[in-house]
Amino acid sequence: MSTATPGELLARLQRRDRTLWPPDSVAPTRLGWLEAPIWMLDRADALTAWADEIPERRVILLGMGGSSLGPLVLAGADGRGGKFTDGRRSLQVVDTTHPKTLREVDCTDALIVISSKSGTTLETDALFAWALDVVDDPHRFVVITDIGSPLVDRARALGVRRVFENPTDIGGRYSLFSYFGMVPAALLGYDVAAFSTAGLSTDLDAAAALGAEIGQAVVSGHDKLFITSHPDVPRFGLWAEQLIAESTGKNGTGCIPVPTNLAMSSADQLVLSLPFDDVADLAAAFYALEVAIAICGSVIGVDPFNEPNVAEAKERTLERLSDAPHDAIPILPVEDLNNWLERALFPGAYLALQAYIPFAEEANLEELRDRLAAALQPVAVTAGFGPRYLHSTGQLHKGGPRTVVALQIVSPSDTNLAIPSRPFDFATLLQAQADGDFDALQARGQTVARVEVGSLTTLLRRFDA
């Protein structure tokens, strides 16, 4: 544990001191986010002028992880930026491979944004192929990717409307102030220059103090961070959850973020509640947490910029998609769920609901999480859609403390949807992702079980308030 003061840690971060983190840290190639608001300020006017000329009133963003969660927050509860914009356009973020959800996406007259840092993300590649088949007009596509990624040449060969190339030294979860966050922001009608300026006005001393406080709490065993929701920015916790979980959850340690409306009383928790009175508060909250979690990583002795266990689930997904024989995943009968929870949970554990279900059940998933949190308190309960969580809390579940109790929730698919030029469809891909992560969790000795339900209402009835 670092004994440096928050001010000392901040000064070292600002001068890009790589010794803040372990010797093998990837920090030297991942610190571009520190100057991202300044970088974006130089491009804000051009980006705004471009967005002003876009005729489409609807935008659909296809991406995963850091490419999707920031824009999801910016879209607000109404999909139009809430009180932070003039509501000129709607933004729908599609970061799922569930065929039922995809069939409900209306691409008619929409601008399609393909967002992928590497340009090779399996889910985004499949979504791009599907969208091209549905839309059949490359000019209605915009691509955001890193400079030199394979997606650059492909997009230009297709003749998409615009390719935005992002600096390669900005990691996905730290990319909000780069093109990955600000292109969707501009399309929604945010004032990109004002947003970037507000990010630069962040109270960095307070951010550093927060990071040190979180890190010290983790070291002392208080590793649950409850992030309370705000009605104006209901999904900010999802972005913060990814940043915190993927940055700190490794080497057997980590901060466990719990986005919730119901912060329970527990000896191992902290509570984070942020103001969002105006757009400056929102911008500052993004940048402040980036700084805080980079410093938290230093305090707990991990590299906040790598994701060593994310690839594990990807590799196991590909194994499940291969022709090789595989063991079937056992199904826990719903009537045995209560007994399983009683046996599996222990002091200091947290329950992770991993829901491979349609987005239409979002409200039910939140309700289930809240009911379980109330029934199981003081156990912390988190919830995430698969495969979205594989690019966020998935790192924490596999690389973090051995306190996760994972419950996979799958629903039989009555809908099929082909992926052009792929030997498998979306239902097969979704199943392989769930199976692959189950395999990865078991291989790491984590506690995991799977239930299968047609709808979450089946589980809600078991935990009636």
Sequence and secondary structure as in RCSB ss.txt:
>XXXX:A:sequence
MSTATPGELLARLQRRDRTLWPPDSVAPTRLGWLEAPIWMLDRADALTAWADEIPERRVILLGMGGSSLGPLVLA
GADGRGGKFTDGRRSLQVVDTTHPKTLREVDCTDALIVISSKSGTTLETDALFAWALDVVDDPHRFVVITDIGSP
LVDRARALGVRRVFENPTDIGGRYSLFSYFGMVPAALLGYDVAAFSTAGLSTDLDAAAALGAEIGQAVVSGHDKL
FITSHPDVPRFGLWAEQLIAESTGKNGTGCIPVPTNLAMSSADQLVLSLPFDDVADLAAAFYALEVAIAICGSVI
GVDPFNEPNVAEAKERTLERLSDAPHDAIPILPVEDLNNWLERALFPGAYLALQAYIPFAEEANLEELRDRLAAA
LQPVAVTAGFGPRYLHSTGQLHKGGPRTVVALQIVSPSDTNLAIPSRPFDFATLLQAQADGDFDALQARGQTVAR
VEVGSLTTLLRRFDA
>XXXX:A:secstr
   S HHHHHHHHHTT GGGS TT  GGGTBGGGGHHHHHHTTHHHHHHHHHT   SEEEEEE GGGTHHHHHHH
 TTSS GGGS   SEEEEE    HHHHHT   TTEEEEEEESSS  HHHHHHHHHHHHHH  GGGEEEEEETT H
HHHHHHHHT SEEEEE TTB GGG TTSHHHHHHHHHHT  HHHHHHHHHT  HHHHHHHHHHHHHHHHTT  EE
EEE BTTBTTHHHHHHHHHHHHH BTTB  EEEEES     TTEEEE    SSHHHHHHHHHHHHHHHHHHHHHH
T  TT  TTHHHHHHHHHHHHSSS         GGGHHHHHHHH  TT EEEEEEES GGGHHHHHHHHHHHHHH
HTTSEEEEEETTGGGGTHHHHHHHS TTEEEEEEE         TT SS HHHHHHHHHHHHHHHHHHTT EEEE
EE SSTHHHHGGG  
